[in-house]
Amino acid sequence: MSERHTYLTTAEVADYLRLKERKVYDLVRQGQLPCSRVTGKLLFPRQQIDLWVLSHLEGDWAQRLSVPLVVAGSQDPLLEWAIRESGSDLAMLCQGSGDGVRRLLDGKAMLAGIHLLDAATQRYNEPGALGLSGMRDLLIVHWAKRRQGLLLSADNPLRIAGLSDLKRAGVRVAHRQPDAGAARLLSCLLQQAGIEISALNWAPHASLSEDDLALSIDQGEADVGLGVEAAAHRQQLGFIPLCEEPFDLIMQRRSYFEPSMQRLLTFAHQTRFAERATQLGGYNLTETGKIVYNA
């Protein structure tokens, strides 16, 4: 069988898995074997078939029943909407990227959305830097690239134009909890700009999500803060773009094949999903669904 084929036919996947074609059809009907239907013909992505085999080799399939259908980690407006609209039956418990990593390791979440920048390497979502290098069945799936920037009042009364304005007297800066992805990114950006963290006038309380930070600015508790463009648009705030970052989903390999996860990923390739991303603003979906790490 040629390795150059990205997609396999039913006969090819049956031969690849050493199964009868009837069994392949049974697995498709049961929703267990990943496939696409093009003009009435079943096609099987080779990469996902390989992952499916590996997930079975791990054993302990009964253990998956004890993993709650929870998405932890960082709040993302597009992910939040897609979970509801896809009928995935997933619940959300988003308290920052660092919290998501811990919940995944503790078996308290099926997957976590993360955007954690490693200051030393300037790379995002590196398993070793996250303490995940020992997780032998770790899978990282790319969700989207997002624009991060400064959120501020739409009329911008303080005339904030960039990071350097954050150290001006009287400017109150909203902030996230220390292990949130936005907190790491802001720390790196300030360091690159030569701005001491101690020089800023921080809001008295940390915002625990993107929406909380946007609301703190909208309600006048802070003047500016770092967040995603979509959160600014949802609260009708001003936005100054600073950079683009990858937002990824981390999970155990077997979770990738759970019906909830498959419904979410299938929905992420529909036209409605792309339209919503455009409405929210600040998303690049070029590689959505791409597997970027497979332990």
C-alpha positions as CSV (number, residue, x, y, z in Angstrom):
1,M,0.0,0.0,0.0
2,S,1.5,3.4,-1.0
3,E,2.4,5.7,1.8
4,R,1.8,8.7,-0.3
5,H,-2.0,8.4,0.0
6,T,-3.4,10.7,2.6
7,Y,-6.8,9.0,2.4
8,L,-7.6,5.3,2.3
9,T,-10.6,3.6,0.6
10,T,-12.7,1.1,2.5
11,A,-10.9,-1.8,0.9
12,E,-7.5,-0.2,1.7
13,V,-8.3,0.5,5.3
14,A,-9.6,-3.1,5.7
15,D,-6.4,-4.4,4.4
16,Y,-4.4,-1.9,6.5
17,L,-6.2,-3.0,9.7
18,R,-6.4,-6.7,8.8
19,L,-10.2,-6.6,9.0
20,K,-13.0,-7.7,6.8
21,E,-14.7,-4.8,4.9
22,R,-18.0,-5.7,6.7
23,K,-16.3,-5.0,10.0
24,V,-15.0,-1.7,8.8
25,Y,-18.6,-0.7,7.9
26,D,-19.7,-1.8,11.3
27,L,-17.1,0.4,13.0
28,V,-18.1,3.4,10.9
29,R,-21.8,2.8,11.7
30,Q,-21.0,2.7,15.4
31,G,-19.1,6.0,15.1
32,Q,-15.8,4.4,16.2
33,L,-13.7,4.6,13.1
34,P,-12.9,8.2,11.8
35,C,-13.9,8.8,8.1
36,S,-15.3,11.2,5.6
37,R,-18.0,10.7,3.1
38,V,-17.3,12.2,-0.3
39,T,-20.0,11.8,-3.1
40,G,-21.2,8.7,-1.3
41,K,-17.8,7.1,-0.9
42,L,-16.1,6.6,2.4
43,L,-12.5,7.9,2.8
44,F,-10.4,7.3,5.8
45,P,-7.6,9.8,6.8
46,R,-4.5,7.7,7.3
47,Q,-3.2,9.8,10.1
48,Q,-6.4,9.4,12.1
49,I,-6.5,5.7,11.4
50,D,-3.0,5.4,12.9
51,L,-4.1,7.3,16.0
52,W,-7.1,5.1,16.3
53,V,-4.9,2.0,16.3
54,L,-2.6,3.5,18.9
55,S,-5.5,4.5,21.2
56,H,-6.6,0.8,21.2
57,L,-3.1,-0.4,22.0
58,E,-3.1,1.6,25.2
59,G,-5.7,-0.6,26.8
60,D,-7.8,0.4,29.9
61,W,-10.6,1.6,27.7
62,A,-13.0,1.4,30.7
63,Q,-11.0,4.2,32.2
64,R,-12.4,6.7,29.7
65,L,-15.8,6.4,31.4
66,S,-14.3,8.1,34.5
67,V,-13.0,11.1,32.6
68,P,-15.6,13.8,32.8
69,L,-16.8,15.5,29.6
70,V,-15.2,18.8,30.7
71,V,-13.2,21.3,28.7
72,A,-10.8,23.2,31.0
73,G,-8.0,25.7,30.4
74,S,-8.3,29.1,28.8
75,Q,-11.6,30.7,27.8
76,D,-11.9,31.2,24.0
77,P,-15.0,32.8,22.6
78,L,-15.0,30.7,19.4
79,L,-14.4,27.4,21.3
80,E,-17.1,28.3,23.7
81,W,-19.6,28.9,20.9
82,A,-18.6,25.8,19.0
83,I,-19.1,23.6,22.0
84,R,-22.6,24.8,22.4
85,E,-23.6,24.7,18.7
86,S,-21.9,21.4,17.9
87,G,-24.0,19.4,20.4
88,S,-20.8,18.0,21.8
89,D,-22.3,17.6,25.3
90,L,-19.0,19.0,26.7
91,A,-19.1,21.3,29.8
92,M,-16.7,24.2,30.2
93,L,-14.6,25.0,33.3
94,C,-12.2,27.6,32.1
95,Q,-9.9,29.1,34.7
96,G,-6.7,29.7,32.7
97,S,-4.3,27.6,30.7
98,G,-2.2,26.5,33.7
99,D,-5.3,25.3,35.5
100,G,-6.3,23.3,32.4
101,V,-3.0,21.5,32.3
102,R,-3.4,20.5,35.9
103,R,-6.9,19.3,35.5
104,L,-5.9,17.2,32.5
105,L,-3.1,15.5,34.4
106,D,-5.4,14.9,37.4
107,G,-8.1,13.3,35.2
108,K,-10.6,16.0,35.9
109,A,-11.0,17.2,32.3
110,M,-11.2,15.5,28.9
111,L,-9.3,18.3,27.2
112,A,-7.9,21.7,27.9
113,G,-7.5,24.8,25.7
114,I,-4.1,26.4,26.2
115,H,-1.9,29.2,24.9
116,L,1.2,29.1,27.1
117,L,4.3,30.9,25.9
118,D,7.7,29.6,27.1
119,A,9.8,32.7,27.8
120,A,13.1,30.8,27.3
121,T,12.3,29.4,23.8
122,Q,9.6,31.8,22.7
123,R,7.6,28.8,21.7
124,Y,4.0,28.0,22.6
125,N,2.5,24.9,24.2
126,E,5.7,22.9,24.4
127,P,5.0,19.6,26.4
128,G,8.3,19.7,28.2
129,A,7.8,23.3,29.4
130,L,4.3,22.4,30.6
131,G,5.4,19.3,32.6
132,L,3.7,17.0,30.1
133,S,6.8,15.3,28.6
134,G,6.0,12.2,30.7
135,M,2.5,11.8,29.3
136,R,3.0,9.0,26.8
137,D,-0.4,9.4,25.1
138,L,-0.5,13.2,24.8
139,L,-2.1,14.6,21.8
140,I,-2.2,18.3,20.8
141,V,-4.7,19.5,18.2
142,H,-4.5,23.1,16.8
143,W,-7.7,25.1,17.3
144,A,-6.9,28.5,15.8
145,K,-4.4,31.3,15.7
146,R,-5.7,34.4,17.6
147,R,-4.8,38.0,17.7
148,Q,-3.8,39.3,21.2
149,G,-3.7,42.9,22.0
150,L,-4.7,45.7,24.4
151,L,-8.4,46.0,25.3
152,L,-9.6,49.5,26.2
153,S,-12.6,51.7,26.2
154,A,-14.0,52.4,22.8
155,D,-13.6,56.1,23.1
156,N,-10.0,55.7,24.6
157,P,-10.1,58.7,26.8
158,L,-6.5,58.2,28.0
159,R,-5.3,58.1,24.4
160,I,-3.5,54.8,25.0
161,A,-1.6,53.8,21.8
162,G,0.7,50.9,22.9
163,L,2.5,49.1,25.7
164,S,4.6,52.1,26.6
165,D,1.5,54.0,27.7
166,L,0.7,51.4,30.4
167,K,3.4,52.8,32.7
168,R,1.8,56.3,32.6
169,A,0.5,57.6,35.9
170,G,-3.2,57.0,36.4
171,V,-3.5,54.1,33.9
172,R,-5.0,51.1,35.6
173,V,-4.0,47.8,34.1
174,A,-6.3,44.8,34.3
175,H,-4.5,41.4,34.6
176,R,-5.1,37.7,34.7
177,Q,-4.1,35.1,37.3
178,P,-0.3,34.2,37.2
179,D,-0.6,30.9,35.4
180,A,-2.9,32.1,32.7
181,G,-1.6,32.3,29.1
182,A,-2.4,36.0,28.9
183,A,-0.4,36.7,32.0
184,R,2.7,34.9,30.6
185,L,2.4,36.7,27.3
186,L,2.0,40.1,28.9
187,S,5.1,39.5,31.1
188,C,7.1,38.6,28.0
189,L,5.9,41.6,26.0
190,L,6.7,44.0,28.9
191,Q,10.1,42.5,29.2
192,Q,10.8,42.9,25.5
193,A,9.6,46.5,25.7
194,G,11.9,47.2,28.7
195,I,9.0,47.9,31.0
196,E,9.3,46.9,34.7
197,I,6.2,45.0,36.0
198,S,6.5,47.0,39.2
199,A,6.1,50.2,37.3
200,L,2.5,49.5,36.4
201,N,-0.6,50.4,38.3
202,W,-2.4,47.0,38.5
203,A,-6.1,46.5,39.1
204,P,-6.6,45.2,42.7
205,H,-8.1,41.9,41.6
206,A,-7.1,39.4,38.9
207,S,-9.6,38.6,36.1
208,L,-10.2,34.9,35.8
209,S,-11.2,34.8,32.2
210,E,-11.2,36.8,28.9
211,D,-14.7,38.0,29.5
212,D,-14.0,39.0,33.1
213,L,-11.1,41.1,31.9
214,A,-13.2,42.7,29.2
215,L,-15.9,43.5,31.7
216,S,-13.5,45.0,34.2
217,I,-12.6,47.6,31.5
218,D,-16.2,48.0,30.3
219,Q,-17.3,48.7,33.8
220,G,-14.5,51.2,34.6
221,E,-12.6,49.0,37.1
222,A,-9.5,49.2,34.8
223,D,-8.5,51.2,31.8
224,V,-6.6,48.6,29.7
225,G,-5.6,45.0,29.7
226,L,-4.3,42.2,27.4
227,G,-6.8,39.9,25.8
228,V,-8.0,38.4,22.5
229,E,-9.7,40.5,19.8
230,A,-12.9,38.5,20.0
231,A,-13.4,39.4,23.7
232,A,-13.0,43.1,22.8
233,H,-15.7,42.8,20.1
234,R,-18.1,41.0,22.4
235,Q,-18.0,43.9,24.9
236,Q,-17.7,46.6,22.2
237,L,-14.3,47.7,23.4
238,G,-11.4,49.2,21.5
239,F,-8.5,47.0,20.5
240,I,-4.9,47.5,19.7
241,P,-3.3,44.4,18.1
242,L,0.1,43.3,19.4
243,C,0.7,39.7,18.2
244,E,-0.8,36.5,16.9
245,E,-0.6,33.3,19.0
246,P,-1.6,29.6,18.6
247,F,-4.4,28.3,20.7
248,D,-4.3,24.5,21.0
249,L,-6.4,21.7,22.5
250,I,-4.5,19.1,24.6
251,M,-5.9,15.7,25.5
252,Q,-5.2,12.0,25.9
253,R,-5.0,10.2,22.6
254,R,-8.1,8.1,23.2
255,S,-10.2,11.2,24.0
256,Y,-9.7,12.3,20.4
257,F,-12.0,9.5,19.3
258,E,-14.7,10.1,21.9
259,P,-18.0,11.1,20.2
260,S,-18.0,14.5,21.9
261,M,-14.6,15.4,20.6
262,Q,-15.4,14.1,17.1
263,R,-18.6,16.2,16.9
264,L,-16.7,19.3,18.0
265,L,-13.9,18.8,15.4
266,T,-16.4,17.9,12.6
267,F,-18.4,21.1,13.4
268,A,-15.1,23.1,13.2
269,H,-14.9,22.4,9.5
270,Q,-18.4,23.6,8.7
271,T,-19.2,26.9,7.0
272,R,-21.1,28.2,10.0
273,F,-17.9,27.9,12.1
274,A,-15.8,29.9,9.7
275,E,-18.6,32.6,9.5
276,R,-18.7,32.9,13.3
277,A,-14.9,33.2,13.5
278,T,-15.1,36.1,11.1
279,Q,-17.9,37.8,13.1
280,L,-15.9,37.4,16.3
281,G,-12.8,38.7,14.7
282,G,-9.1,38.0,15.2
283,Y,-9.0,34.3,14.2
284,N,-7.0,32.4,11.6
285,L,-8.4,29.0,10.9
286,T,-5.9,27.8,8.3
287,E,-4.7,24.8,10.4
288,T,-7.8,24.2,12.6
289,G,-7.9,20.5,13.5
290,K,-4.3,19.8,12.6
291,I,-2.5,17.4,15.0
292,V,0.6,19.2,16.0
293,Y,2.0,16.8,18.6
294,N,1.5,13.1,19.1
295,A,3.5,11.5,21.9
